[in-house]
C-alpha cells in the first residue's frame, strides 16, 4: 500500500476496490489495519472506496453486518441507505 502516494500523484487512481475474505475471520484484524492505512492516507482523501465482502455466501462466513463491525464501518457506509 506504500505505492498509493505515487499512483495518486501520477493521476492513476480513480477509485479503490478493497476486497475482504468473509470466510477468513482470523485475518480480519490484519485486513482492518490495511484498510485503515488506506483510509487515512491523505493522498487518497478524494478517492472513492468500494469495500466488498468475498465468499459471504459460504456457510460460517461473516455476514455483512459482521464485516461492517470488524472493519469498523458500522454507521459510516452508504450502501443500501445505511
ROZA-28573 format. One record per atom (N, C-alpha, C, O): atom name; residue number from 1; x, y, z; residue in three letters. Coordinates in steps of 0.1 Angstrom, whole numbers, m for minus. Example, Ala and Ser with C-alpha at 12.3 -4.5 7.8 and 13.67 -1.06 7.14 Angstrom:
<recs>
[rec "N", 1, [132, m57, 78], "ALA"]
[rec "CA", 1, [123, m45, 78], "ALA"]
[rec "C", 1, [132, m33, 78], "ALA"]
[rec "O", 1, [142, m33, 85], "ALA"]
[rec "N", 2, [128, m22, 71], "SER"]
[rec "CA", 2, [137, m11, 71], "SER"]
[rec "C", 2, [129, 0, 79], "SER"]
[rec "O", 2, [134, 11, 80], "SER"]
</recs>
This chain:
<recs>
[rec "N", 1, [8, m12, 0], "UNK"]
[rec "CA", 1, [0, 0, 0], "UNK"]
[rec "C", 1, [9, 13, 0], "UNK"]
[rec "O", 1, [3, 24, m1], "UNK"]
[rec "N", 2, [21, 11, 1], "UNK"]
[rec "CA", 2, [30, 23, 2], "UNK"]
[rec "C", 2, [31, 30, m12], "UNK"]
[rec "O", 2, [36, 41, m12], "UNK"]
[rec "N", 3, [27, 24, m22], "UNK"]
[rec "CA", 3, [27, 30, m36], "UNK"]
[rec "C", 3, [15, 38, m39], "UNK"]
[rec "O", 3, [14, 44, m49], "UNK"]
[rec "N", 4, [6, 39, m29], "UNK"]
[rec "CA", 4, [m6, 47, m31], "UNK"]
[rec "C", 4, [m3, 62, m34], "UNK"]
[rec "O", 4, [m9, 67, m43], "UNK"]
[rec "N", 5, [6, 67, m27], "UNK"]
[rec "CA", 5, [10, 81, m30], "UNK"]
[rec "C", 5, [15, 84, m44], "UNK"]
[rec "O", 5, [10, 93, m50], "UNK"]
[rec "N", 6, [24, 75, m49], "UNK"]
[rec "CA", 6, [29, 77, m62], "UNK"]
[rec "C", 6, [18, 75, m72], "UNK"]
[rec "O", 6, [17, 83, m82], "UNK"]
[rec "N", 7, [9, 66, m71], "UNK"]
[rec "CA", 7, [m2, 64, m80], "UNK"]
[rec "C", 7, [m11, 76, m81], "UNK"]
[rec "O", 7, [m15, 80, m92], "UNK"]
[rec "N", 8, [m14, 82, m69], "UNK"]
[rec "CA", 8, [m23, 93, m69], "UNK"]
[rec "C", 8, [m16, 105, m75], "UNK"]
[rec "O", 8, [m22, 113, m83], "UNK"]
[rec "N", 9, [m3, 107, m72], "UNK"]
[rec "CA", 9, [5, 118, m78], "UNK"]
[rec "C", 9, [5, 117, m94], "UNK"]
[rec "O", 9, [5, 128, m100], "UNK"]
[rec "N", 10, [5, 105, m99], "UNK"]
[rec "CA", 10, [6, 103, m113], "UNK"]
[rec "C", 10, [m8, 103, m119], "UNK"]
[rec "O", 10, [m10, 102, m131], "UNK"]
[rec "N", 11, [m18, 105, m111], "UNK"]
[rec "CA", 11, [m32, 106, m116], "UNK"]
[rec "C", 11, [m37, 92, m120], "UNK"]
[rec "O", 11, [m46, 92, m129], "UNK"]
[rec "N", 12, [m33, 82, m114], "UNK"]
[rec "CA", 12, [m37, 68, m118], "UNK"]
[rec "C", 12, [m48, 62, m110], "UNK"]
[rec "O", 12, [m52, 51, m113], "UNK"]
[rec "N", 13, [m52, 69, m99], "UNK"]
[rec "CA", 13, [m62, 63, m90], "UNK"]
[rec "C", 13, [m75, 70, m92], "UNK"]
[rec "O", 13, [m77, 81, m88], "UNK"]
[rec "N", 14, [m85, 62, m97], "UNK"]
[rec "CA", 14, [m98, 68, m99], "UNK"]
[rec "C", 14, [m107, 63, m87], "UNK"]
[rec "O", 14, [m117, 69, m84], "UNK"]
[rec "N", 15, [m104, 51, m82], "UNK"]
[rec "CA", 15, [m112, 45, m71], "UNK"]
[rec "C", 15, [m103, 34, m64], "UNK"]
[rec "O", 15, [m94, 29, m70], "UNK"]
[rec "N", 16, [m107, 30, m52], "UNK"]
[rec "CA", 16, [m101, 19, m46], "UNK"]
[rec "C", 16, [m111, 8, m43], "UNK"]
[rec "O", 16, [m122, 11, m37], "UNK"]
[rec "N", 17, [m109, m4, m48], "UNK"]
[rec "CA", 17, [m118, m15, m45], "UNK"]
[rec "C", 17, [m110, m24, m35], "UNK"]
[rec "O", 17, [m100, m29, m38], "UNK"]
[rec "N", 18, [m116, m25, m23], "UNK"]
[rec "CA", 18, [m109, m33, m12], "UNK"]
[rec "C", 18, [m118, m45, m10], "UNK"]
[rec "O", 18, [m130, m44, m6], "UNK"]
[rec "N", 19, [m112, m57, m11], "UNK"]
[rec "CA", 19, [m119, m69, m10], "UNK"]
[rec "C", 19, [m115, m76, 3], "UNK"]
[rec "O", 19, [m103, m78, 6], "UNK"]
[rec "N", 20, [m125, m80, 11], "UNK"]
[rec "CA", 20, [m122, m87, 23], "UNK"]
[rec "C", 20, [m128, m102, 22], "UNK"]
[rec "O", 20, [m139, m104, 18], "UNK"]
[rec "N", 21, [m120, m111, 26], "UNK"]
[rec "CA", 21, [m124, m125, 26], "UNK"]
[rec "C", 21, [m133, m128, 38], "UNK"]
[rec "O", 21, [m128, m128, 49], "UNK"]
[rec "N", 22, [m146, m129, 36], "UNK"]
[rec "CA", 22, [m155, m130, 47], "UNK"]
[rec "C", 22, [m154, m143, 54], "UNK"]
[rec "O", 22, [m159, m145, 66], "UNK"]
[rec "N", 23, [m148, m153, 48], "UNK"]
[rec "CA", 23, [m146, m166, 54], "UNK"]
[rec "C", 23, [m134, m167, 63], "UNK"]
[rec "O", 23, [m133, m175, 73], "UNK"]
[rec "N", 24, [m124, m159, 60], "UNK"]
[rec "CA", 24, [m111, m159, 68], "UNK"]
[rec "C", 24, [m111, m149, 79], "UNK"]
[rec "O", 24, [m104, m139, 79], "UNK"]
[rec "N", 25, [m119, m153, 90], "UNK"]
[rec "CA", 25, [m121, m144, 101], "UNK"]
[rec "C", 25, [m108, m141, 109], "UNK"]
[rec "O", 25, [m107, m131, 115], "UNK"]
[rec "N", 26, [m99, m151, 108], "UNK"]
[rec "CA", 26, [m86, m149, 116], "UNK"]
[rec "C", 26, [m78, m137, 110], "UNK"]
[rec "O", 26, [m69, m132, 118], "UNK"]
[rec "N", 27, [m81, m133, 98], "UNK"]
[rec "CA", 27, [m73, m122, 92], "UNK"]
[rec "C", 27, [m80, m109, 92], "UNK"]
[rec "O", 27, [m76, m99, 86], "UNK"]
[rec "N", 28, [m92, m108, 99], "UNK"]
[rec "CA", 28, [m99, m95, 99], "UNK"]
[rec "C", 28, [m91, m84, 105], "UNK"]
[rec "O", 28, [m92, m73, 100], "UNK"]
[rec "N", 29, [m84, m87, 116], "UNK"]
[rec "CA", 29, [m76, m76, 122], "UNK"]
[rec "C", 29, [m65, m71, 113], "UNK"]
[rec "O", 29, [m63, m59, 112], "UNK"]
[rec "N", 30, [m59, m80, 106], "UNK"]
[rec "CA", 30, [m49, m76, 96], "UNK"]
[rec "C", 30, [m55, m68, 84], "UNK"]
[rec "O", 30, [m50, m57, 80], "UNK"]
[rec "N", 31, [m67, m72, 80], "UNK"]
[rec "CA", 31, [m74, m66, 69], "UNK"]
[rec "C", 31, [m78, m52, 73], "UNK"]
[rec "O", 31, [m77, m42, 65], "UNK"]
[rec "N", 32, [m83, m50, 85], "UNK"]
[rec "CA", 32, [m87, m37, 91], "UNK"]
[rec "C", 32, [m76, m28, 92], "UNK"]
[rec "O", 32, [m77, m16, 88], "UNK"]
[rec "N", 33, [m64, m33, 96], "UNK"]
[rec "CA", 33, [m52, m25, 97], "UNK"]
[rec "C", 33, [m48, m19, 83], "UNK"]
[rec "O", 33, [m45, m7, 82], "UNK"]
[rec "N", 34, [m49, m27, 73], "UNK"]
[rec "CA", 34, [m45, m23, 59], "UNK"]
[rec "C", 34, [m56, m13, 54], "UNK"]
[rec "O", 34, [m52, m3, 48], "UNK"]
[rec "N", 35, [m68, m16, 57], "UNK"]
[rec "CA", 35, [m79, m7, 52], "UNK"]
[rec "C", 35, [m78, 7, 59], "UNK"]
[rec "O", 35, [m79, 17, 53], "UNK"]
[rec "N", 36, [m75, 7, 72], "UNK"]
[rec "CA", 36, [m73, 19, 80], "UNK"]
[rec "C", 36, [m62, 27, 74], "UNK"]
[rec "O", 36, [m63, 40, 74], "UNK"]
[rec "N", 37, [m51, 21, 70], "UNK"]
[rec "CA", 37, [m40, 28, 65], "UNK"]
[rec "C", 37, [m44, 35, 52], "UNK"]
[rec "O", 37, [m40, 46, 49], "UNK"]
[rec "N", 38, [m51, 28, 44], "UNK"]
[rec "CA", 38, [m56, 34, 31], "UNK"]
[rec "C", 38, [m65, 45, 33], "UNK"]
[rec "O", 38, [m64, 56, 27], "UNK"]
[rec "N", 39, [m75, 43, 43], "UNK"]
[rec "CA", 39, [m85, 54, 45], "UNK"]
[rec "C", 39, [m79, 66, 52], "UNK"]
[rec "O", 39, [m84, 77, 50], "UNK"]
[rec "N", 40, [m67, 65, 58], "UNK"]
[rec "CA", 40, [m61, 76, 65], "UNK"]
[rec "C", 40, [m50, 82, 56], "UNK"]
[rec "O", 40, [m44, 92, 60], "UNK"]
[rec "N", 41, [m48, 77, 44], "UNK"]
[rec "CA", 41, [m38, 82, 35], "UNK"]
[rec "C", 41, [m43, 95, 29], "UNK"]
[rec "O", 41, [m53, 94, 21], "UNK"]
[rec "N", 42, [m37, 106, 32], "UNK"]
[rec "CA", 42, [m42, 119, 27], "UNK"]
[rec "C", 42, [m43, 120, 12], "UNK"]
[rec "O", 42, [m51, 127, 6], "UNK"]
[rec "N", 43, [m34, 113, 5], "UNK"]
[rec "CA", 43, [m33, 113, m10], "UNK"]
[rec "C", 43, [m46, 106, m16], "UNK"]
[rec "O", 43, [m48, 108, m28], "UNK"]
[rec "N", 44, [m53, 98, m8], "UNK"]
[rec "CA", 44, [m65, 92, m12], "UNK"]
[rec "C", 44, [m77, 98, m7], "UNK"]
[rec "O", 44, [m88, 93, m8], "UNK"]
[rec "N", 45, [m76, 110, m1], "UNK"]
[rec "CA", 45, [m87, 117, 5], "UNK"]
[rec "C", 45, [m99, 120, m4], "UNK"]
[rec "O", 45, [m110, 120, 1], "UNK"]
[rec "N", 46, [m97, 121, m17], "UNK"]
[rec "CA", 46, [m108, 124, m26], "UNK"]
[rec "C", 46, [m111, 112, m35], "UNK"]
[rec "O", 46, [m118, 114, m45], "UNK"]
[rec "N", 47, [m106, 101, m32], "UNK"]
[rec "CA", 47, [m108, 89, m40], "UNK"]
[rec "C", 47, [m119, 81, m33], "UNK"]
[rec "O", 47, [m118, 78, m21], "UNK"]
[rec "N", 48, [m129, 77, m41], "UNK"]
[rec "CA", 48, [m140, 68, m36], "UNK"]
[rec "C", 48, [m135, 54, m33], "UNK"]
[rec "O", 48, [m126, 49, m40], "UNK"]
[rec "N", 49, [m140, 48, m22], "UNK"]
[rec "CA", 49, [m137, 35, m18], "UNK"]
[rec "C", 49, [m149, 26, m20], "UNK"]
[rec "O", 49, [m160, 30, m16], "UNK"]
[rec "N", 50, [m147, 14, m25], "UNK"]
[rec "CA", 50, [m157, 3, m25], "UNK"]
[rec "C", 50, [m152, m8, m18], "UNK"]
[rec "O", 50, [m141, m14, m21], "UNK"]
[rec "N", 51, [m158, m12, m7], "UNK"]
[rec "CA", 51, [m154, m23, 2], "UNK"]
[rec "C", 51, [m163, m35, 0], "UNK"]
[rec "O", 51, [m175, m34, 3], "UNK"]
[rec "N", 52, [m158, m46, m5], "UNK"]
[rec "CA", 52, [m166, m58, m8], "UNK"]
[rec "C", 52, [m162, m69, 1], "UNK"]
[rec "O", 52, [m150, m71, 5], "UNK"]
[rec "N", 53, [m172, m77, 5], "UNK"]
[rec "CA", 53, [m170, m90, 12], "UNK"]
[rec "C", 53, [m171, m101, 3], "UNK"]
[rec "O", 53, [m182, m104, m3], "UNK"]
[rec "N", 54, [m160, m109, 1], "UNK"]
[rec "CA", 54, [m160, m120, m8], "UNK"]
[rec "C", 54, [m163, m133, 0], "UNK"]
[rec "O", 54, [m160, m134, 12], "UNK"]
[rec "N", 55, [m169, m143, m6], "UNK"]
[rec "CA", 55, [m172, m156, 0], "UNK"]
[rec "C", 55, [m183, m155, 11], "UNK"]
[rec "O", 55, [m184, m163, 20], "UNK"]
[rec "N", 56, [m191, m144, 10], "UNK"]
[rec "CA", 56, [m201, m142, 21], "UNK"]
[rec "C", 56, [m212, m152, 20], "UNK"]
[rec "O", 56, [m219, m154, 30], "UNK"]
[rec "N", 57, [m213, m160, 9], "UNK"]
[rec "CA", 57, [m223, m170, 7], "UNK"]
[rec "C", 57, [m219, m183, 13], "UNK"]
[rec "O", 57, [m227, m193, 13], "UNK"]
[rec "N", 58, [m206, m185, 17], "UNK"]
[rec "CA", 58, [m202, m198, 23], "UNK"]
[rec "C", 58, [m206, m199, 37], "UNK"]
[rec "O", 58, [m206, m190, 45], "UNK"]
[rec "N", 59, [m211, m211, 41], "UNK"]
[rec "CA", 59, [m215, m213, 55], "UNK"]
[rec "C", 59, [m204, m210, 64], "UNK"]
[rec "O", 59, [m192, m213, 62], "UNK"]
[rec "N", 60, [m207, m204, 75], "UNK"]
[rec "CA", 60, [m199, m199, 86], "UNK"]
[rec "C", 60, [m190, m187, 82], "UNK"]
[rec "O", 60, [m182, m183, 90], "UNK"]
[rec "N", 61, [m192, m181, 70], "UNK"]
[rec "CA", 61, [m185, m169, 67], "UNK"]
[rec "C", 61, [m192, m157, 75], "UNK"]
[rec "O", 61, [m203, m159, 79], "UNK"]
[rec "N", 62, [m185, m147, 76], "UNK"]
[rec "CA", 62, [m191, m135, 83], "UNK"]
[rec "C", 62, [m202, m129, 75], "UNK"]
[rec "O", 62, [m201, m129, 62], "UNK"]
[rec "N", 63, [m212, m124, 82], "UNK"]
[rec "CA", 63, [m223, m118, 75], "UNK"]
[rec "C", 63, [m219, m103, 71], "UNK"]
[rec "O", 63, [m208, m99, 75], "UNK"]
[rec "N", 64, [m227, m97, 64], "UNK"]
[rec "CA", 64, [m224, m83, 60], "UNK"]
[rec "C", 64, [m223, m74, 73], "UNK"]
[rec "O", 64, [m214, m66, 74], "UNK"]
[rec "N", 65, [m232, m76, 82], "UNK"]
[rec "CA", 65, [m231, m68, 95], "UNK"]
[rec "C", 65, [m219, m71, 102], "UNK"]
[rec "O", 65, [m212, m62, 108], "UNK"]
[rec "N", 66, [m214, m84, 103], "UNK"]
[rec "CA", 66, [m202, m88, 110], "UNK"]
[rec "C", 66, [m190, m81, 103], "UNK"]
[rec "O", 66, [m181, m76, 110], "UNK"]
[rec "N", 67, [m190, m81, 90], "UNK"]
[rec "CA", 67, [m179, m75, 82], "UNK"]
[rec "C", 67, [m178, m60, 86], "UNK"]
[rec "O", 67, [m168, m54, 88], "UNK"]
[rec "N", 68, [m190, m53, 86], "UNK"]
[rec "CA", 68, [m190, m39, 89], "UNK"]
[rec "C", 68, [m185, m37, 103], "UNK"]
[rec "O", 68, [m177, m27, 105], "UNK"]
[rec "N", 69, [m188, m45, 112], "UNK"]
[rec "CA", 69, [m184, m43, 126], "UNK"]
[rec "C", 69, [m168, m45, 127], "UNK"]
[rec "O", 69, [m161, m37, 132], "UNK"]
[rec "N", 70, [m163, m56, 121], "UNK"]
[rec "CA", 70, [m149, m59, 122], "UNK"]
[rec "C", 70, [m140, m50, 114], "UNK"]
[rec "O", 70, [m129, m48, 118], "UNK"]
[rec "N", 71, [m146, m44, 104], "UNK"]
[rec "CA", 71, [m138, m34, 96], "UNK"]
[rec "C", 71, [m140, m20, 101], "UNK"]
[rec "O", 71, [m134, m10, 96], "UNK"]
[rec "N", 72, [m148, m18, 112], "UNK"]
[rec "CA", 72, [m150, m5, 117], "UNK"]
[rec "C", 72, [m159, 4, 109], "UNK"]
[rec "O", 72, [m157, 16, 108], "UNK"]
[rec "N", 73, [m168, m2, 101], "UNK"]
[rec "CA", 73, [m176, 6, 91], "UNK"]
[rec "C", 73, [m190, 7, 95], "UNK"]
[rec "O", 73, [m198, 13, 88], "UNK"]
[rec "N", 74, [m194, 3, 107], "UNK"]
[rec "CA", 74, [m208, 4, 112], "UNK"]
[rec "C", 74, [m212, 19, 113], "UNK"]
[rec "O", 74, [m205, 26, 120], "UNK"]
[rec "N", 75, [m222, 23, 106], "UNK"]
[rec "CA", 75, [m227, 36, 107], "UNK"]
[rec "C", 75, [m220, 46, 98], "UNK"]
[rec "O", 75, [m223, 58, 98], "UNK"]
[rec "N", 76, [m210, 42, 90], "UNK"]
[rec "CA", 76, [m203, 51, 82], "UNK"]
[rec "C", 76, [m204, 48, 67], "UNK"]
[rec "O", 76, [m198, 55, 58], "UNK"]
[rec "N", 77, [m211, 37, 64], "UNK"]
[rec "CA", 77, [m212, 34, 50], "UNK"]
[rec "C", 77, [m224, 39, 43], "UNK"]
[rec "O", 77, [m234, 44, 50], "UNK"]
[rec "N", 78, [m225, 39, 30], "UNK"]
[rec "CA", 78, [m236, 45, 23], "UNK"]
[rec "C", 78, [m244, 34, 16], "UNK"]
[rec "O", 78, [m255, 37, 10], "UNK"]
[rec "N", 79, [m240, 22, 16], "UNK"]
[rec "CA", 79, [m247, 11, 9], "UNK"]
[rec "C", 79, [m261, 9, 14], "UNK"]
[rec "O", 79, [m263, 9, 26], "UNK"]
[rec "N", 80, [m270, 7, 5], "UNK"]
[rec "CA", 80, [m284, 3, 9], "UNK"]
[rec "C", 80, [m291, 13, 19], "UNK"]
[rec "O", 80, [m299, 10, 27], "UNK"]
[rec "N", 81, [m286, 26, 18], "UNK"]
[rec "CA", 81, [m292, 36, 26], "UNK"]
[rec "C", 81, [m288, 35, 41], "UNK"]
[rec "O", 81, [m295, 42, 49], "UNK"]
[rec "N", 82, [m279, 27, 44], "UNK"]
[rec "CA", 82, [m275, 26, 59], "UNK"]
[rec "C", 82, [m266, 37, 63], "UNK"]
[rec "O", 82, [m262, 38, 74], "UNK"]
</recs>
